[in-house]
Structure formats: C-alpha cells, structure tokens
Amino acid sequence: MIPISPRALGLALPISLFSSVAFADLTPAQVWGDWRSYLEGMGYQITATEAESGGSLTVSDINLSFALPEDGDMSMGLGTIRFDQNRDGTVAIVMPDTMPITMQGRDSGPGAEETTMTMIYTQTGHALTASGDPNEMTYLYTADAVALNLDSLQVGDEVIGRDRARIAVNASNIDATTTMTIGDARGYTQSGSIDGANYDIFFIDPENPAMQAAITGNVSGVTMNGTGTIPRDLPNAADMSQMLAAGFDVTGSFAYTGGASNFDIKDPENGDYVMATTSSGGQLSVDMGSDGLAYAGSQQNVNMGVTVAGMPFPFEIAMAQSGFNLAMPVSASEEPQDFALGLNFGDFTMSDMIWSTFDPAGQLPRDPATVILDLAGKAKLLVDWMNPEAAAQMSGPPGALEELTLNNLVVDAAGARLEGAGAVTFDGTGPSMMPGMANPVGEVNMSLAGGNALLDKLVAMGLLPQDQAMGARMMMGLFAVPGDAPDTLKSNIQFTQDGQILANGQRIR
C-alpha cells in the first residue's frame, strides 16, 4: 500500500480542472487568483509575472516550490498560461500546445546533489474553460491527444541522456469535468474518460550500468470519478495526519476495459526477470478521511507469464477474476474502529508445463482453483501512524484487537475444498494465552471435503511421505469429526472465557 500524497493531489487538480459551462460572470483574475490561493493553501510558494491586456491575463514564469520533509526542497516551473475573458462570462484557459515542465529538487545532508528534470507536456485539439462564479467554479477540459515525455535529466554535474533514461506517456480523446466549491473548505467533484493510453519507461542504474529496466504497457476505456473536501490554509500539507484532522476527505475510483503490461529487468546480481500481463478490465477505488483509509481493486480475465533466470520455462497463470479490499483506521482513538481485509482469486489456472514438474502423470485434478478470504473486525488504534514523528517513536504494537470475524474462507484446489466462518472477541480480563495479546472468545466452524483423497494422491506421487500423511490424518482426527458425506470432515473450534479451547466439545487446551 502506498499512501496518497495530499500535495501531489493538490498539484494535479489545478492542472486538470474540468467541467461543464454554467453561464455566469467570471473574470480571468478570479480564476487565476483562486488557483494561486489554492496552491498556497497546500503549502506551495508561488512566483509569477502577471500582465493584463484587454480581457486577457497572461501569467508567465510560473514557479512553484516547497520544502521536502527531510529538509530538502523541490521546485517546478510551468511556463506561461493565459486566461481570456469570453463574451458569455466564461474564461478560456489557454495553455500552449507544448509546455516544458521543469522540476528541481535537492536532498538534505552533506554532499547532496541537485536533480533537474524537464518533462515536455504536449496536447492537440485541446480546450479548457472555466465558468460559474467565485464561490463555485466549474471547468471543462477536452483534448484529442496529450503526451508527457522526459526531455532532460541532470543529477549534479552529470547529464543523463535518453539512452539511459526514458519516460513517455500518451493518451487520446480526453474528456473531463471538475466542479470546485469554495467556502470554509474546498469541495470538488470530478469525472472523466480517456479512450486509451500507453506508456514506455526505461532506465539504467547509473552506479551499475548492467542493471536496466524497461516497462511498457497500455490501457483502454478509462473512466474516473472522484469527490473530496480539502481544508483551506493547512498547517502542514506534508503531514497527512494534520490534513485528516483538518477535514481532508477524498473518494475516487478508476476503471478500465482492457490493459497489458511488459516488464524486462536485467539484473546481473540476482538474475534477469521478464513479465507480461493482460486483462479484460478492472477497477481501483480509494476512500480516505478521518474515519479511515480503504482501498479496493479487481481485474477480470488476468493472464500472466513470468520468466526468471534459471527457470527452464515460463511461469504462466490465469485467473477469471482477482480482487482485494483493505480498510484500516488512521487516527488514534479510545473507541474501537473498523478494519477489513479481503482477497479473491477466482478460477485460477496454471499451464500444463508447470503442472508436469510435480504431477507428470496427471493424478491431481487440474480444475480451476478458487481462494476467497473475507476478514473484518474492530481494533483500538494507539498511534497516529500517518504522523511521521509519532510513527518514529512507536515502540510496540500500533493497536489492540477487539473483534475479529471470518466472514468467509474458501480454498478449492486439487480436488479438495476447505470452507470456514466464525467470529471471536478479545478479552483482556483473564490470563493471556499469548504474551501481549488478549484471549479470544468465540467460535470458528470449518469443513473439509476431499482431504483424505488428496493426501492419498500426494503420497502416491511421492510428494508426501507416508508418515507425514499419517500425522496429518491424526491431526484432522483430533480437530474434526466426520461429515455427512464420504471423505468430509467438519470442526467446531470454541474459545471460552476462561481460556479453554474446545474442538467439537472436547477440550484440547
């Protein structure tokens, strides 16, 4: 999981502010003034030259800078943007077809070198229009094509050419809308679509030229939606915990109808690595606010092929569907807060070449496998883990479990199927079964079908010694009882208030 940078969000919004026209009086100075106020509220220092002529405001030599968390700094030049007054009361925001974006940064510490990178942003058939009034501005952006390419990169005195570093991103048929509401806090809603996009990234490790990475891919049928609330005049926009406490709240989703990617890593120390993936669509969503952080994603018809140095053949797998969800609290509280974790790998298959390495005779069923895990619970979060200072001082567990629910567990593979569900609470009043953790109280129910047949096949294949298979059967006999059908087992595991563990009514602790 990668945390979302509020400053990155803040910079992205004004560059891509979009919406439908709502005929009302709005001036160029009001639009630029709000952009400037917004960015300064996010912690940027802005310098620019403003010149008015007739109904136009030209803002040139735009430079944004901010301090990095580790005492370094970063600056970005955006060139020139013109704001033209339209006769209907809207404002046309005119950006050139080609716009260099120069970024400079310097790390802290002795001997730190300055890095300068220039990206070239190009767009064709583009238009950006602002409308509304100073309290609610709406924007519409359309473009036939846009591209972002690395033009130059310099680290210290060393200039790194395109033969050593390359970034190229292209997108077509962009149509996007944003509405910004300005009050005590800034609210926004966004929606957009892109017909297709592709990327090409290449770099060579300057300290080890033999180590290289090439990444290419494409995505089609992209749609995006989002809403959010951004506080004004933030005390420290680099501190996400302060952002959340001040009312920062965003929800967004990204979906696509198809995609592919290719990774080619050359690593003389650990071996080369090549991976190719395709899918017929998917989605990703994020929800972040003071109530917690949640991610969810899914893909359909995933195919993946991996070749690793030393492997005689590609590792090829496929899934009809894959997905995950993760939710967690972000702020310390004396009250229990919700968390969740989910995984779904549906109709998972491997190539026959992989199967033949350990099952050449085809004794195991090769039907598609399914793995489902759905966990939820409540926990007390003891540390604001998004606060860098608080996280650095953390010496123990960040929280304490209060409740854990297994909503669903399914492992269906190689002719056997394991299912489970249950719930426990954690009681800290009695002697602890495990140091630092309260005792669980509750029960879990499990069932297994085809377990003995799978053990027999593993023994016949020579993958499992007979004595280990016997040990596994003894364990199943200890924790489970026969089910209603042949080769089925079921188990009820109870955790009692006084620290006992019962399996089907028999005490095992």
N, C-alpha and C positions, 0 to 999 in steps of 0.2 A: 504494500500500500504506500502510495506516495501522497504526502499532504499537499493540498492545493494552496498555492501562494496567493494571498489576497492582493499583493502588489501586482503580480502578473495578471490577475483578473482585472485590476483597475486599469492597467495599461491597455489591455486588449479591448475593453469596452469602447473607449472613445475612438479608437482607430476603426472600429466596425459598428458604429452606431447606425441602426437602420430602423425605418418604419414607414407606415402609410401616411399620406398627406392629409392633414386636418387643417383646412384653410383658416388661418388666423394670423395676426400680425406678430412677426418675429424678426428681429434685426440681426445682422451679422455680428455686431458687438455682443449681443446677448448670447449667441451660440458659442462664440469663442470664449467669452467670459465664463460661461458655465463649464466648458471643457477645462479651462485653467483652474477654476475653483475646485472642480472635482479632483484633478490630478494633485493639486496642492494639498487637498484634504487627505489624499492617500499617502502623503509624505514626500512627494517629489518637489524638488526645487526647479523652477522653470525660468528660462531666459528666452526672449524672443524679441524681434523687431516688428512693430505694428505700424501699418501705413494705410490710411483711409483715402479713398478716391471715389467720389460719386457715391454709388450704392454698394461699393465693394470694400472689404477689409482684407488686406494682404498681410499674413503673418509669416515672416521669414526667419531663417536661422534659429529654428525651434530646437531647444536643447533641454533635456530632462536629466536630472541627476538625483542620486540618493545614496545614502551610506549603507554599506553592507553590514550584516550582523557582526562580523568579525573585524570591524574597524577598517575594512577596505572601502572602496567606493565604486560606483557604476554610473555611467552617463550614456545618453542616447541622443543622437541628432536626427531630426525628422525632416529637415529641409524646409520647404515652403508650402503653405496651404492658403488658398484664397476662399473667402466667404462672400458670395454675391447675393444681393437682395433681389428676389423675384417680384414681379408685379402682383402676384396673388398673395403676398405676405409671407411666403416661404423663403428659405435660404438655401442656395445651392453651395455645397462644399466642394470646391474644385481642387482635386489633387492631380499632380502631373501623371502622365502615362508611366513614367519611370521615376522612382523616388528612392534615392540611396538612404539607407538607414545605418548610421554608424554607431557602434557600441564600443565603449571603452570601460575597462574595469581594472582594478588593481587590488590584489590581496594585501592583507596586513602582514607585518613581520619583516625582519631584516632580509634584504636581498630579494624582496618581492618584485616581480616583473609586471609591467603593464601589458594588458592584452587589448588589441584593437581589432575589431571585426566589422566589416562593411557588408551588409546584405542589400541586394537590389530588389525592390518591390516593383513589379510591373503589372499593369492592368489595361485591358482593352474593352471598349464598349461599356464603360463604367459611368455610374451616376450616383451621387449621394445627396439627398435632400432632407433638410430639417424643416419641421413645421410645428405648429402649436402655439404655446405661449411660454414665458419664462418659468412657469411653475410645472409645466408638463410638455416636454419636447419629444417629438416623435421623428424617427428617421427611417428612410428607405434607401437601401443600397442594392444596386444591381450591377452585374459585370458579366461580360461574355467569357472572360478568362482572367485569371490572376496567376502570378508566379512569384516565388521568393527564392533567390539564388545567392549563394555565398560568392562575393566578389573578391574580397581580400581578407587575409588573416595574418596578424603580426603579433608575435609574443616576444617582448623585449626588443632586441635588435634583429631578431630572426623573422624573415618573411616566409610564410608557408604558402606555396603555390597550389594550384588546382590539381597538380599531380600527387599531392599529399593530403589534401582536404577538399571535399566537395559536398555541398548541400544544395539540392534542387527540389522544389515543391511546386506542383502545378495543379490548378483546379479550373473547372469550366462551369459556366452557367450558374452563377451565384445569385441568390435572391434572398434577402434577409431583412428583418424588421425588428426595431427596438423602440420601446416607449420608456422614457425616463421621467419619473415624478420627483420633483424637488421640494422637500419640506424639511422638517426636523431631521429626517433621514432621507436617503436617496433610494427610491424603489425603481425596479426595472422589470420589464418582461421582454423576452426575445424569442424569435422563431426564425428559421432559415432553412435553406436547402442548397445542395450542391449536386450537380449531375454526376460528377466524377472528379477524383483527384489521384495523383500519383506522386511518389517521392523517390529520390535517389541520393543516398548518403554514403560517403566514402571517406575514410581517414587512415592515416598511417601514424603509428606511435612514434613521436619524434625521438624518444630515448631508445627505441628498439625498432628500426625500420622494417624488420622482418615481420613484425606484428601488424596486421592490417584487418580492416573490417569494411565490408560492403553490404549495404542494406537497401533493398529496393522493394517497392510494393505499390498497390493501387487499391482504391475503394470506390464504390459506386452507389448511387441512390442515397446520398447522405441527407438526413434531416436532423435539425437541432431545435431544442426548446429549453427555455430557462426563465426563472423568476428569481428575484432576490431583493434584499434590503441591505444597503451599505451605510454605515454610520458616517456622519459628517465630522470633520475636524478630529480625526482619530489621534489618540495619544501616541501610539506607536504602531504604524501599519505593518511592521515586520513581525510583530508579536501576535500570533493568531489567537492566543488566549485573551488578550486585551480586545481584539476585534470581536470575538464572540461575546464577551461581557458587555461590549458597547452596542450589541444588537445585530452584528453581521449574521446574515442568514441567506443561503443560496440553495436553489434546487435546479438541477439541469439534467437533460437527457440527450443522448446521441444515438442515432440508429442508422443502419446502412443495409443495402440489399445484396451486396456481394463484395468480396475482397480477396487479395492474395498478397503474400509477402515472401521475400527471399533473404536469407542471411548467409553470408560467406565470410567466416572468420578464419584468418590464418594466424596460428599461434605456435611458434616453433618450440615453446617450452611444454605446453600442455596438449598439443595436437590440434590439427585443423578441425573445423566444425562447420557443417553446411546444413541448413534447414529451409524447407519450403512448406508453406501453408496455404490453404484455400478455405473459403467458407461461402455459404449462400446467404449470409446476412447475420445481423446481430444487433445488440444494443448495449449501452452502458449508461448508468444513471448515478448521480451523486446528490446527496442531501446533507448539507452541513449547517448547523446552527448551535445555539447554546444547549439545545436538548440532546445533541449527539451528532455523530457522523455515520452516514450509511452509504455503502456502495452496492451496486448490483449490476450484473452483466450476464449476457447469454450469447451463444452463437449456434447456428444451425449448419448441419452437414459439413463438419470440420474434417479436413484431411491434412495430415502432417507427415512429412518424410524427413528423417534426420540421418545424416552420415557423419560419423565420428571417426577420427584417426584410429586405426587398429581394428575397426569393425569391418568384417568382410562383406557386409551387405547393408543396404539402407534399413533403418528402423522406420516402418510405415504403420501408422494407425489412423483410424477414422472414428468419428462419433456423429450420430444423427443429431444430437444436441448436447451442449455443455453449458453450464451456468454456475454462478456463485452469488452469494449475498453476504454482506458483512455489516453489522451495525454495532456501535460502541458508544459509550458516554465519553465526553471530552472535558467535563468540568467536575472538580471535586465536590462532593455533596455527602451529607449525613444520611440522605434518603437513598434507598436502592434505586438504581437506574437500569433500564432495559439494555440487553445486548443480544446479538443473534449471529449465527454462522450457518451457512448453507452451501452444499455442493451437489451438483447434479451432472453425472456423466451417463448419458443415455445411449444405448445401442453401441457400445464401444467394441471395435473390432481391431484385430491385428492381421498383418499379412501372413500368408501360409509359410513364408520363409522364416518368420520369427517363431511361429508355432513348431516348425520342424526342428528347431535347435534343441528343444526339450521334449517334444512329442512327435517323433518322426513316424510312428505307426498310427497316429491319429486316434489314440484311445480316449482323449478328452473331448467332450463336446465343444465345438467351436462356434456355438451360437453367440450372437451379440450379448455383451455383458452390460450390466447396469449397476451404478453405485449412486446412492442417494443418502445424504446426511442433512438433517434439519434439526439444529440446536437453537434453543432460546433460553433466556434466563434473566436474572437480576443480580446486580453487584453494586457494592459501595465503592466508588472511585475515591481514593485517598489523596491523589496528586493530580494537579492540572498538567497532564503530560504534554500538552501543546505549549506550555510555558518553558522556554529553554532553561531558565535558571532553576525552576522547580524540578524539571526532569534531571538536571545535572546533580542535584542534591539528593535524589531518590536513592535510598539505601536498601529498601525492602520491596515487597510486592506492591504494585501500584494500586491494588484494590483488594476487596474481600468478597468472595462468592456468597450470595444469599439464596438463590434458587437456580436450578438447572433442569431444563426439560428437554428430553429427547423426543421430539415430535415424530420423527420417522428415521429409521435406519434400514436401508436395503442394500445388500450385496448379493447380486445374482450373477454367477460366473461359473464356468466349467461344470455345469450340471448341478450345482448346489445353490441354495438360496437361504440367506440369513436375513431375518427381519427383527426389528426391535422398537420399543417405545417405552417411555416411563418418565418419572419426574422425582426429584429429590429437593429438599430444602437443607440448609446447612445450619446446624445448631451448635453454638459455641458454649453451651452451659455445662456439658459433661466432659470427661477426659477425652482428649483428642486421639483419633486413630492414626493420624499423620501429623507430625510436628508442623505448626504454622497454619493448619487448616482445620476448620470446624468439621464436626462429624456430619455425614449425610443422613437424612431421614426421609424415607420414601421407598419406592419400589420401581424395578425395571423388569419388563416382560420381553423375552426373546424366544424366537423359534428358528429351527434349522431343518431344512429339507434336503435330502441327498447327501448329507455329510459323510455317512459311512461308505457309500458307493464311491465318493470322491477319494476317501482315504485308500480304499482298495485299489483304485486305478493308479494312484500315486505310488503305492508300494509295488504294483506290477510293472510300472515304468522305471523303477529303480530310483525315483526321486526322493522317496521317503523310506528310511529303514523300518523294518517290521517292528522293532522295539519302540521306536518313536511313535509309530501309528498306534501301538497298544497303549502307550502313555496318553495319547490324545483321546482314545476311547474311554480310558479310565477317568480322565478329567471331565469328559462330557457326561459320564455316568454320575459323577459327583455333583455337577451343577444342573443337570437336566433330567427329565423323565420322558418316556416315550410319548409321542403324539398320537393323534387319532388315525394316521395313515402310516403305511410301511415306510421305514427309513426317515422318520420325522422325530424331532425332539422339541420339547418346549421347556422353558425355565422361567420361574418367578423368583427374582432376587429382591429380598427385603432388607432395608437398613432401618434398624429400630432406634428409638430414642435413647436407650441405654448402651448403644454402641455395638449391638449384635448384628451379624449378617446371617440371614436365613436364605437357603436355597430350597425352594419348594417345601417350605415349612421345617426343614432340617437345619439346625444351627451349624455353621461352618466357621464362625468366629464368635 
